[in-house]
Amino acid sequence: MRPLLAVLALAAPALLAAQSPRPFRLEETTIAELHAAFRAKQLTCRQLVRRYLERIDAIDKRGPAINAIVVTNPAALATADSLDARFRREGLTGPLHCIPMIVKDNFETRDLQTTAGSLALKGWVPRRDATMVARIRAAGAIVLAKSNMAEWAFSPYETVNSILPGYTRNPYVLDRVTAGSSGGTAAAVADNEGAVGLGTDTGNSIRGPSAHQALVGIRSTMGLTSRAGVVPLSNGADIAGPMARTVTDAVRVFNVVVGSDPDDPVTREADARRERDYTDFLVRDGLRGARIGVLRQAYERATTDSEVVAVFTRALDAMRGAGAVVVDSARIDSLPALMRTTGGGCNPFRHDLEAYFAARGEGAPVKTVDEVLRSGNFHPLAQVRLQAAQAVTTPPSETPGCRSREEMRARLRVAVTALMDSLRLDALVYPTWSNPPRLIGDLNTPHGDNSQLFSPLTGYPAITVPMGYTRGVLPAGVTLLGRAWSEAGLISLAFGFEQATKHRRAPAHALSAPLIETARSGAPRRE
């Protein structure tokens, strides 16, 4: 028999390990996991924010140099301290208590510069928060950083501008694009530089970057979410919303930001149309019994990538396996004729941007597109778009091309709704992009963007969810498109698909996430 001291010596490491709580891993953590760690006293808000800032420092401009962040919030740790103090008194302060968020740099923030990617706005700190930013802060979130974007949100294909040197890189393959224009938010959230993020989407820019970075992105029905305080690209199509690593986290943010806003008249119906709690629709078998139509018109073209088609085909099989009825295919026969009914150009950017700056009065950093062009403070890739906008002198409401476009949009809404009604569909489905993320700087090979037409032109909601990978490592997303105000049903479908497939995985580059160490007693380590 071994001496008792020898037995104890052999057992000591195992006993110590059993007494020590497992370190909290930042990588791929969710809002629910963070809140559970706060309640269990495994983690403080300060510790969490500090680790995210350390990760940004380690990988955003150094190491893999993702280049997703324009500026971090110097008050983030002080805000975390105040949330820790409140948590000790009253528990969680809201549904987003101490959730560090990445906010695209076209959202106004009262404590950080807002540039829309342009040197013309460098140093401008608005007087108030955008409505969505105010709502996430009221729910307890911390604006951790402002993220890089395509200048003035012009490009759906890449994230580059004059405010930050270089391109934002896709963290899955560093020489690939992030798409645009919310590529900075997507890259930062995908690479765990923040918990969740906010982006904007005029034709693609929540859904495209989300698909390129294996994220979930929600574009709402036009009028369900406010754009007040967001630098506009086109008021007729701009939407703002969440980007997250899971459907659940995207919905938790969505719950907070939806609703009417007197500063954005388009939202007048939002409170009457919104659900009380969108998390009620996170149903694991949400696909069971659903009827989903394959909208081949959205993605089939001569340049569509065969691997994207193969991944999409497997996604449809997964939907069938989860109980959905897949109607292949659903077709709008009148679509070609509809698209031919638009006549003349429609470029509302100058009108919408100048009205936005006029509303900011003396606090506006610039007043006109002419002023931006004269300053020379823009990236060369933005020059053609700025000059085209400068040439437009007629308001959209008086432009024949814009009026024709609005008439076409109304007819397209009728056609999409009629198609879904005739086939009794709960959603239409298609690959978010027909081609993998392109190499940075490549503007010649097919881009494959499928997001510009159906959701932006109808104003109907769409959600993109990871559906797999091409070339083994390049993320691909699948889009679910619904009728107006059908977000609840789309959330059930998206969650059901996510739970049936679990395609999301973290980027595999060398630097792993920092561990948040806790003391042996379970109390947080002092900072």
C-alpha positions in Angstrom: 0.0 0.0 0.0 1.3 3.4 -0.9 2.0 5.9 1.9 -0.9 8.3 2.4 1.4 11.4 1.6 2.4 9.8 -1.7 -1.3 9.2 -2.7 -2.2 12.8 -1.8 0.8 14.2 -3.8 -0.4 12.2 -6.8 -4.0 13.4 -6.4 -3.2 17.0 -5.7 -3.1 18.3 -9.4 -6.5 16.7 -10.1 -7.9 18.1 -6.9 -6.7 21.6 -7.7 -8.0 21.3 -11.2 -11.4 20.3 -9.9 -11.5 23.3 -7.5 -10.5 25.8 -10.3 -13.3 27.0 -12.5 -12.8 26.6 -16.2 -11.5 29.8 -17.8 -14.2 31.6 -19.9 -13.3 31.5 -23.6 -14.1 34.7 -25.5 -14.2 33.0 -28.9 -17.7 32.3 -30.3 -19.4 33.3 -27.0 -23.0 34.3 -27.0 -25.1 36.9 -25.2 -26.7 34.2 -23.1 -23.3 32.7 -22.1 -22.0 36.1 -21.2 -25.0 36.8 -19.0 -24.7 33.4 -17.4 -21.0 34.1 -16.6 -21.9 37.5 -15.0 -24.5 35.8 -12.8 -22.1 33.0 -11.8 -19.5 35.7 -10.9 -17.1 34.0 -13.3 -16.7 37.3 -15.2 -17.1 41.0 -14.8 -18.0 43.5 -17.4 -14.5 45.2 -17.1 -12.8 41.8 -17.7 -14.9 41.2 -20.7 -14.4 44.6 -22.3 -10.6 44.5 -21.5 -10.2 41.1 -23.2 -12.1 42.3 -26.3 -9.9 45.4 -26.5 -6.8 43.1 -26.1 -8.0 40.9 -28.9 -8.6 44.0 -31.2 -5.1 45.2 -30.4 -3.6 41.7 -31.1 -5.3 41.0 -34.5 -6.9 44.1 -36.0 -3.8 46.1 -37.0 -1.2 43.5 -36.1 -0.9 39.8 -36.6 -3.5 38.9 -39.3 -4.3 42.6 -39.6 -8.0 42.3 -40.2 -8.3 46.1 -40.4 -12.0 46.1 -39.4 -11.9 48.8 -36.7 -11.7 52.6 -37.3 -11.6 53.6 -33.6 -12.2 51.9 -30.2 -14.2 53.6 -27.5 -11.8 55.2 -24.9 -14.7 55.2 -22.4 -15.5 51.5 -22.8 -13.8 50.4 -19.6 -15.3 53.3 -17.6 -18.7 52.3 -18.9 -18.0 48.7 -18.0 -17.1 49.8 -14.4 -20.4 51.6 -14.1 -22.3 48.5 -15.4 -20.4 46.3 -12.9 -21.5 48.7 -10.1 -25.1 48.6 -11.2 -25.0 44.8 -11.6 -23.9 44.4 -8.0 -26.9 46.4 -6.9 -29.6 45.2 -9.3 -28.4 42.4 -11.6 -28.6 42.7 -15.3 -29.4 46.2 -16.4 -31.1 45.2 -19.6 -31.3 42.6 -22.4 -27.9 43.6 -23.7 -26.2 44.2 -20.4 -22.5 44.7 -21.0 -22.6 43.3 -24.5 -19.7 44.9 -26.4 -21.0 45.9 -29.8 -19.3 46.8 -33.1 -21.1 49.7 -34.8 -20.6 50.6 -38.4 -19.1 54.1 -38.9 -22.1 55.6 -40.5 -24.2 55.4 -37.3 -24.0 58.7 -35.3 -22.4 58.3 -31.9 -22.3 61.2 -29.5 -19.0 60.2 -28.0 -17.1 58.9 -31.1 -16.4 60.3 -34.5 -18.7 59.3 -37.3 -17.1 59.4 -40.8 -19.1 57.1 -43.2 -15.6 56.1 -44.3 -14.7 59.6 -45.6 -11.8 61.9 -44.7 -14.3 64.7 -45.3 -16.0 63.8 -42.0 -12.8 63.0 -40.0 -13.2 64.2 -36.4 -16.9 64.9 -36.6 -18.6 63.9 -33.3 -22.4 64.2 -33.7 -24.5 65.8 -30.9 -26.6 62.7 -30.4 -26.7 59.0 -31.0 -28.5 57.4 -33.9 -31.8 55.9 -32.7 -30.5 52.3 -32.9 -27.3 53.2 -31.0 -29.4 55.0 -28.3 -31.6 51.9 -28.0 -28.8 49.4 -27.7 -27.1 51.6 -25.0 -30.4 51.9 -23.1 -30.6 48.1 -23.2 -27.1 47.9 -21.5 -24.8 47.5 -24.5 -21.4 49.1 -24.8 -20.4 50.6 -28.1 -16.9 49.0 -28.1 -15.7 50.3 -31.5 -16.7 51.9 -34.8 -16.1 49.6 -37.8 -14.7 50.2 -41.2 -17.0 50.5 -44.3 -17.0 51.2 -48.0 -16.8 55.0 -48.3 -20.3 56.5 -48.2 -21.5 52.9 -48.4 -21.0 53.0 -52.1 -19.5 49.5 -52.7 -21.2 46.2 -52.1 -18.1 44.3 -53.1 -15.2 45.5 -50.9 -14.5 47.5 -47.8 -12.0 50.3 -48.5 -12.2 54.1 -48.0 -10.2 57.2 -47.3 -10.5 57.2 -43.5 -8.5 54.1 -42.9 -5.6 52.9 -45.0 -5.9 49.5 -46.7 -8.7 47.0 -47.2 -10.6 45.2 -44.5 -9.7 41.5 -44.8 -11.9 38.5 -44.7 -10.7 36.6 -41.5 -11.4 33.2 -43.1 -8.9 33.8 -46.0 -6.9 37.0 -45.5 -6.5 37.8 -49.2 -10.3 37.8 -49.8 -12.8 40.6 -49.6 -15.4 41.1 -46.9 -18.0 42.3 -49.4 -19.5 45.8 -48.6 -20.3 48.1 -47.3 -20.7 46.7 -43.7 -17.6 44.6 -44.2 -15.9 46.0 -41.1 -18.7 45.0 -38.8 -18.9 41.6 -40.4 -15.1 40.9 -40.2 -14.9 42.1 -36.6 -17.9 40.1 -35.3 -16.8 37.0 -37.3 -13.3 37.2 -35.8 -14.6 37.7 -32.3 -13.5 41.4 -31.9 -16.9 42.1 -30.5 -20.0 40.2 -29.4 -22.4 41.4 -32.0 -22.7 44.3 -34.4 -24.8 46.8 -36.3 -24.7 47.3 -40.1 -26.7 49.0 -42.8 -28.1 47.6 -46.0 -29.2 49.6 -49.0 -28.9 46.8 -51.6 -26.7 44.2 -49.9 -24.6 45.5 -47.1 -25.9 43.6 -44.1 -26.6 40.3 -45.9 -23.6 40.2 -48.2 -20.9 40.7 -45.6 -22.7 38.4 -43.3 -22.7 35.7 -45.9 -19.0 36.2 -46.7 -18.1 35.9 -43.0 -20.4 33.1 -41.8 -22.8 35.4 -39.9 -26.5 35.9 -39.5 -27.8 39.2 -40.9 -31.3 40.6 -40.7 -32.7 43.2 -43.1 -36.1 44.1 -41.8 -39.3 45.2 -43.6 -38.9 48.8 -44.6 -40.5 50.8 -41.8 -39.9 48.3 -38.9 -36.5 49.7 -37.9 -35.3 53.3 -37.7 -32.6 54.9 -39.9 -32.6 58.2 -37.9 -29.0 59.2 -37.3 -27.5 57.0 -40.0 -25.6 58.8 -42.9 -27.8 58.0 -45.9 -27.1 56.4 -49.2 -30.7 56.2 -50.4 -33.6 56.9 -48.1 -35.8 54.7 -50.3 -33.9 51.6 -49.6 -31.6 52.1 -46.5 -32.2 49.7 -43.6 -30.1 49.3 -40.5 -29.9 46.1 -38.4 -28.0 43.4 -36.5 -25.2 41.1 -37.6 -24.2 38.2 -35.3 -22.6 34.8 -35.1 -25.9 33.1 -34.2 -29.6 33.6 -35.1 -30.4 33.9 -31.4 -28.0 36.8 -30.8 -29.1 38.6 -34.0 -32.7 38.3 -32.7 -31.8 39.6 -29.2 -30.4 42.7 -30.8 -33.3 42.9 -33.3 -35.8 42.9 -30.3 -34.1 46.0 -29.0 -33.9 48.1 -32.1 -37.3 47.5 -33.8 -40.1 50.0 -33.3 -41.5 53.3 -34.3 -39.4 56.5 -34.2 -40.7 60.0 -34.6 -37.4 60.9 -36.2 -38.0 58.4 -39.0 -41.5 58.8 -40.4 -41.3 55.6 -42.4 -41.5 53.7 -39.1 -45.0 55.0 -38.2 -46.5 51.5 -38.4 -43.7 49.7 -36.6 -45.2 49.5 -33.1 -48.5 48.2 -34.5 -46.7 45.7 -36.7 -43.9 44.4 -34.4 -44.1 41.3 -32.3 -43.9 41.7 -28.6 -40.8 39.5 -28.3 -39.1 38.0 -31.4 -37.2 35.5 -29.3 -40.6 33.7 -28.9 -40.0 32.5 -32.5 -36.7 30.9 -31.9 -38.2 27.5 -32.5 -35.8 24.5 -32.9 -38.2 22.7 -35.4 -39.1 25.9 -37.1 -38.8 24.3 -40.5 -41.3 21.6 -39.9 -44.3 21.9 -42.2 -43.0 25.1 -43.8 -43.3 25.7 -47.5 -40.2 27.2 -49.0 -39.9 28.2 -52.7 -36.5 28.1 -54.5 -36.2 31.4 -56.3 -33.9 30.4 -59.1 -34.3 33.8 -60.8 -32.3 35.3 -57.9 -29.1 33.4 -58.5 -29.0 31.4 -61.7 -26.7 33.0 -64.3 -23.9 31.8 -66.6 -21.2 32.8 -64.0 -22.8 31.1 -61.0 -20.2 29.1 -59.2 -20.7 25.3 -59.2 -19.5 24.9 -55.6 -22.1 27.5 -54.4 -24.8 25.5 -56.2 -23.6 22.3 -54.5 -23.6 23.9 -51.1 -27.0 25.4 -51.7 -28.3 22.0 -52.9 -27.2 20.5 -49.6 -28.9 23.3 -47.7 -32.2 22.5 -49.5 -31.7 18.9 -48.6 -31.2 19.9 -44.9 -34.4 21.9 -45.0 -36.3 18.9 -46.3 -34.6 16.8 -43.6 -35.9 19.2 -41.0 -39.4 18.9 -42.2 -39.8 21.6 -44.8 -41.6 21.3 -48.1 -39.2 22.7 -50.7 -41.0 23.9 -53.8 -38.5 23.8 -56.7 -38.9 26.2 -58.3 -40.9 29.3 -57.7 -40.9 31.8 -60.6 -42.2 35.3 -61.2 -43.0 35.0 -64.9 -43.5 38.8 -65.3 -40.1 39.7 -63.8 -38.3 40.4 -67.1 -41.1 42.7 -68.2 -41.2 44.4 -64.8 -37.5 45.2 -64.9 -37.9 46.8 -68.3 -40.5 49.3 -67.1 -38.0 51.5 -65.4 -37.0 54.5 -67.5 -34.2 56.9 -67.0 -31.7 57.2 -64.1 -32.4 57.6 -60.4 -29.6 58.7 -58.1 -31.0 60.1 -54.8 -27.6 60.2 -53.0 -26.9 63.9 -53.3 -30.5 64.9 -52.4 -30.6 62.6 -49.4 -27.1 63.3 -48.1 -27.5 67.1 -48.4 -30.9 67.0 -46.6 -29.3 65.0 -43.9 -26.5 67.5 -43.3 -28.9 70.4 -43.6 -30.8 68.9 -40.7 -27.7 69.0 -38.6 -27.3 72.7 -39.0 -24.1 74.4 -37.9 -22.9 71.1 -36.5 -22.5 69.5 -39.9 -18.9 68.9 -41.0 -19.8 69.4 -44.7 -23.0 70.7 -46.4 -22.8 69.5 -50.0 -21.4 66.9 -52.3 -19.6 69.7 -54.1 -17.8 70.6 -50.9 -16.7 67.0 -50.5 -15.3 66.9 -54.1 -13.6 70.3 -53.7 -11.9 69.1 -50.5 -10.2 66.1 -52.2 -10.9 64.1 -49.1 -12.1 60.9 -50.6 -10.7 57.6 -51.9 -10.1 57.5 -55.7 -12.6 54.6 -56.0 -15.4 57.0 -54.6 -14.7 59.8 -57.1 -16.8 58.5 -60.0 -19.8 58.0 -57.7 -19.4 61.4 -56.1 -19.2 63.1 -59.5 -22.3 61.3 -60.7 -24.1 62.5 -57.7 -22.9 66.0 -58.2 -24.4 66.1 -61.6 -27.9 65.4 -60.3 -29.8 68.6 -59.7 -33.4 67.4 -59.6 -35.0 66.0 -56.4 -35.9 62.3 -56.7 -39.6 63.2 -56.5 -39.3 65.3 -59.6 -37.1 62.8 -61.5 -38.9 60.7 -64.1 -36.5 57.8 -63.6 -37.1 57.8 -59.8 -40.9 58.0 -60.3 -40.7 55.1 -62.8 -38.6 53.1 -60.3 -41.1 53.6 -57.5 -43.9 52.4 -59.8 -41.8 49.3 -60.7 -41.2 48.6 -57.0 -45.0 48.7 -56.3 -45.6 46.2 -59.1 -42.8 43.9 -57.9 -44.3 43.8 -54.4 -47.6 42.7 -55.9 -45.8 40.1 -58.0 -43.7 38.6 -55.2 -46.8 38.5 -52.8 -48.9 36.9 -55.6 -46.2 34.2 -56.2 -46.0 33.4 -52.5 -49.8 33.3 -52.1 -50.3 31.1 -55.2 -47.8 28.5 -53.9 -48.7 28.9 -50.2 -45.1 29.7 -49.4 -43.7 30.8 -46.1 -40.5 32.1 -47.7 -38.4 32.2 -50.8 -34.9 30.9 -50.7 -31.7 31.5 -52.7 -27.9 31.7 -52.2 -27.0 35.1 -50.8 -24.1 35.2 -53.3 -23.7 33.1 -56.4 -19.9 33.2 -56.2 -17.3 32.9 -53.4 -15.6 36.0 -51.9 -13.2 37.5 -54.5 -9.6 38.3 -54.1 -8.9 41.7 -52.6 -8.5 44.2 -55.5 -10.2 41.9 -58.1 -13.1 43.8 -59.7 -13.1 41.7 -62.9 -14.2 38.1 -61.9 -18.0 37.6 -61.2 -19.1 39.1 -57.9 -22.2 37.0 -57.5 -24.2 39.5 -55.4 -27.9 38.3 -55.3 -29.1 40.7 -52.8 -29.8 43.9 -54.8 -33.2 43.1 -56.3 -35.9 41.4 -54.3 -35.6 42.6 -50.7 -34.4 46.2 -51.4 -36.9 46.8 -54.2 -39.9 45.4 -52.4 -39.0 46.5 -49.0 -39.7 43.0 -47.8 -37.6 41.3 -45.0 -34.7 38.9 -45.6 -32.4 37.0 -43.3 -29.1 35.4 -44.4 -27.7 32.3 -42.5 -24.5 30.4 -42.9 -25.1 27.4 -45.3 -21.6 26.0 -45.6 -18.2 26.7 -47.3 -16.8 26.6 -50.8 -13.1 25.8 -51.4 -13.3 24.3 -48.0 -12.9 27.6 -46.2 -14.8 30.4 -47.9 -18.2 31.0 -46.2 -21.5 31.0 -48.1 -24.9 32.1 -46.9 -28.5 31.3 -47.8 -31.2 34.0 -47.9 -34.8 33.6 -46.7 -37.1 36.2 -48.1 -40.6 36.8 -46.8 -43.7 39.0 -47.1 -43.9 42.4 -45.5 -43.8 42.2 -41.7 -43.1 38.4 -41.7 -39.9 38.6 -39.6 -41.3 36.3 -36.9 -41.8 33.5 -39.4 -38.4 34.1 -41.1 -36.7 33.9 -37.7 -38.3 30.5 -37.0 -37.1 29.2 -40.4 -33.6 30.6 -40.0 -33.3 29.3 -36.5 -34.6 25.9 -37.5 -32.0 25.7 -40.4 -29.2 26.9 -38.1 -30.0 24.3 -35.5 -30.3 21.5 -38.1 -26.9 22.3 -39.8 -24.6 24.3 -37.4 -22.4 25.5 -40.2 -20.9 28.5 -38.3 -17.3 28.0 -37.3 -14.7 30.5 -36.2 -11.9 31.6 -38.6 -8.9 29.4 -38.2 -6.0 31.8 -38.4 -3.2 31.4 -35.9 -4.1 33.7 -33.0 -6.6 32.1 -30.7 -8.9 34.1 -28.4 -7.7 35.2 -25.0 -9.0 33.2 -22.0 -10.7 35.1 -19.3 -9.1 33.8 -16.1 -11.0 33.4 -12.9 -9.8 33.0 -9.4 -9.9 29.6 -7.8 -12.8 30.6 -5.6 -14.9 31.5 -8.6 -14.5 35.2 -8.0 -13.3 37.3 -10.9 -9.6 38.1 -11.0 -8.9 41.7 -9.9 -7.8 44.0 -12.7 
